[in-house]
Amino acid sequence: MNFGAGDSFITLTYAENMRDLEKADDDFKKFVKRFKYQFSLDDFKYIAVREFQKRGAIHFHVLCNWNRRFESEEEIKECERYFGEKLWGHGFVDIKPIDHVDNVGAYLIKYMTKNIAIELFKGKKMYLCSKGLERPITFRGEEAERIMELYELKNKKEVFTNNYESEYFGTITYKEYNLKR
């Protein structure tokens, strides 16, 4: 709803084995402030998903409305080095334009539902986001069934599906379809 072709997908990784969620969130907020200042962005929108690497370190997958065009792979690498040293300052940065992704939601939601059972996330959101994002509309039960019939989703391929447990709703099945395909 808020992001599309031309925007960026940025991964922020720690060089050390950062496991403190509060400290990591604080580091991320400081990165956002430096990023906005560096590029004079008043209307900077982002959604960031925290994920744990196999070694246990926290890292961030950030989808944002920064749409810088790069001329070469070397220019991207230079920008990543600059971000790693000056804006992030805790490790490595990977930047990818999302021009090749036709379903941005599916691209990001896989990271959101991957670590859903991790104890550190109990009672917390799986993501961090900027203010002012448009929220998706959620349909449940009969209303969801009507929408599925309207768009003939039973005849379309699911691009992403995941089940997870919620203490309030029980088992939740998340299904995503791409109507462009």
C-alpha angles and dihedrals in degrees: 000000000000104000138049147141113349095028123109140247111208125185118202115198131183120232089209124056097266111188101157106105095193093051091045091051090050091050089050093051089051089050090053091051092050091045093051091047095046093053099030092239114169095167099044111158124190145157117201127193119202115220135177120232119221089262089057098253120140119236134171132236106201126192110192144166093244103126107183116160117224123206097204146004088254091057089053090050091050090051091048091052091049092049091047093052104033111020105028100021097180104085139302134000128200120193125195127172109225096223090116094054118086095178108046093173093059090046092058103031092065088067092046096055098038096079099029094125097050111123095225090065096054108126093005135096118259090225145039121219144179122253120264100037116147109245120227119246113248122210123194137184118341092000090057091048091054091051091049090052093046092055093035089235094163086070095047129080117254110234093198136010131175137163124210139164125251122191088220104039104025115221113010120196113202116198126179128192131188109221092190093067 
